[in-house]
Amino acid sequence: MNNQHKEETGLDPTNWEEVRQLGYRMIDDMVAYLKTAGDRPVWSPIPDDVKDTYSEPLPQLPGNIGAIYEEFKQNIFPFSTGNTHPRFFAWVQGGGTSFGALADFMASVMNSNVAIGDHSALYIENQVLGWCKQMFNYPETASGILVSGASIANITALIVARNAASERIKLEGLAGVDSKLVAYCSAETHNCIAKAIEVIGIGSEQLRKIPVDGKYRIDIDALQLQIEQDTQDGFQPFCIVGNAGTVNTGAIDDLNALLHIAREKHVWFHVDGAFGSLAKLVPAYADQLQAIEEADSIAFDLHKWLYMPYEVGCVLFRNAAQHRAAFAAPANYLLAHERGIAGGPESFSNYGMELSRGFKALKVWMSFKENGLQKYSTMIAQNIAQAQYLGSLIEENCQLELLAPVTLNIVCYRYCRQGMSEQELDMLNKELLMRMQERGIAAPSFTLLHGRYTIRVAITNHRTRLSDMDIMVASSVEIGDEIFNERG
Ligand SMILES: Cc1ncc(COP(=O)(O)O)c(C=O)c1O
C-alpha cells in the first residue's frame, strides 16, 4: 500500500459500538416520547436562546455523534409542532406511529433511490400502489405514484389532465390549444389547486371557483351555468376538481353529480381527497364517496388520515397510458435492460417529475401490514365520532357557537357572548386560540367562514380520545370567559 492509499478516508464510523449504543438510546427516547405524548404541553414556544442556536455557522470539522445528538435533544426535539399529541387538531396533520418511524429509519439504512433498477423498493412501491388502488376500487390497470403529499399529488393529476386535453400540448405547450383551457372547483377548494393551475401555465383566471351551498359543497347548478357560459365564450373546459373533504369544514362535494357532468362534457374528473377520501373505508361514507371509483384521478395523503409519518401522499390514474404520456421522456442513461440492475420494473421517473426518490413505500407497506385496513376504518370512524361528539357539546353550550355543520372530522366554532360585535368576537376568539396553544392545552387552528374568525378542530389523530373533546370545550369556555372579563 503506498502513502496515497493510506491517506484515503470515508464516512463510516471508526467505532461502530458507539453507533450501536447511540442507536439504542435513540430508540429508548423514541419510545419514551411517543408513549407519553399526551403528558406534555401540545406545543411550547421556542426560547430565544434556543432560536439563536439555529443560526450557528456551517461546521468545518468533524463532531462527536453523541454530542450532536444531545444538541438535537436539547434544541430541536422538544420544539416540534405538537402533532404527536392527542390534542393536536391544527390544519390537517396526522400523528405518525412508532413502527412507521422505524420503517423510515430502515428505509434510510437501505438508502434506496426508488426511481430505477431491479431492486426490492420498486416492487414494494408497486405493491403498495396496488393496495391503494384496491382501497378506491380502481382497476388493476390503473397507475399511480407516491409523492410528498397531496399538493404534489394534485399538481401531478392536473398536469396529466391538461395534457389529456390535447395531444399537442406535450410538444407545443399551451400554444398547442386553440382555446383557453378552463378548470372548475368550488370556492372551498384547497389553495394547492390554484397554485397548480398557475404553475402548469393555465393561469388562475382560468380556474373557476364556483360558489358553495349552505353545507360548503359546490353549487352544481352554478357549475353547469358557468361551463355553458365558458363554452359559449370560446373557452375549453378541461377539468372538474371535486372535493372529498374540504380543508375548511370537511365538506364532501356531490361527487356523483360532478362525475356525471364531467362525463357529459367530456372533461377530466379529478378528486382532491387529501384526507376525506379515506372516509370511504367507513361504511357510512361509502355511498357519498362512491364516485371516486370512477374518477380519472384521485389525490390523497397517507400522512394525514392513515396516520403514517411525514411525508407520503399518493395520486392514482384510471388511465395509465395518459399518466405515462405526460411524464415519460427518453434518456440514453435511463434505458431499461433485459437483465442486471437496470432491468426490473419500469422507472418511476416515467410517472412523475422526480428522478431521485426515497423509499416512502416502506412505511406504507409496514404500516398496512401492522394495522390492516379494518383497523384504519375503525380509527377513521372513531375520529368522525369524536368530531360529532365535540359538535354536540358545542351545540349544547350557550357560550359556544357551531359555525359549520359537522359532516366529517372537522369542527368549526367560536366562543360567543351576546352584545359583542363581530369584530370583538373575532379578536376574542383569536386571543382564545393563541392562549390555548401557548398554555399547551390543545392546538386547534383557525379559518374564516363568512368572514368570521373560526376556531377549527380537524381530527386526523389516532391518539385522540373523547375525553379530549371535553377538555376542548371546558378550556374554550374558561379562556373565553377570562378574556371576556378582562374587557372590563
Ligand atoms: C383538501 C386538501 N387538499 C390538499 C392539501 C395539501 O396536502 P399536503 O399538505 O399533503 O400537500 C390539504 C392539506 O391539508 C388538504 O386539506
The ligand as a Tripos MOL2 file, in Angstrom:
@<TRIPOS>MOLECULE
LIG
   16    16     1     0     0
SMALL
NO_CHARGES

@<TRIPOS>ATOM
      1 C1        -58.1980   19.1680    0.9760 C.3       1 LIG1
      2 C2        -56.7030   19.3200    0.9500 C.ar      1 LIG1
      3 N1        -56.0610   19.2570   -0.2370 N.ar      1 LIG1
      4 C3        -54.7310   19.3690   -0.3290 C.ar      1 LIG1
      5 C4        -53.9600   19.5460    0.7930 C.ar      1 LIG1
      6 C5        -52.4450   19.6540    0.6710 C.3       1 LIG1
      7 O1        -51.8700   18.4940    1.2070 O.3       1 LIG1
      8 P1        -50.3040   18.4170    1.5700 P.3       1 LIG1
      9 O2        -50.1570   19.3240    2.7440 O.co2     1 LIG1
     10 O3        -50.0810   16.9840    1.9450 O.co2     1 LIG1
     11 O4        -49.5400   18.8570    0.4050 O.co2     1 LIG1
     12 C6        -54.5790   19.6230    2.0410 C.ar      1 LIG1
     13 C7        -53.7890   19.8600    3.2580 C.2       1 LIG1
     14 O5        -54.2990   19.9770    4.3370 O.2       1 LIG1
     15 C8        -55.9830   19.4870    2.1260 C.ar      1 LIG1
     16 O6        -56.6250   19.5440    3.2960 O.3       1 LIG1
@<TRIPOS>BOND
     1     1     2 1
     2     2     3 ar
     3     2    15 ar
     4     3     4 ar
     5     4     5 ar
     6     5     6 1
     7     5    12 ar
     8     6     7 1
     9     7     8 1
    10     8     9 2
    11     8    10 1
    12     8    11 1
    13    12    13 1
    14    12    15 ar
    15    13    14 2
    16    15    16 1
@<TRIPOS>SUBSTRUCTURE
     1 LIG1         1 GROUP 0 **** ****
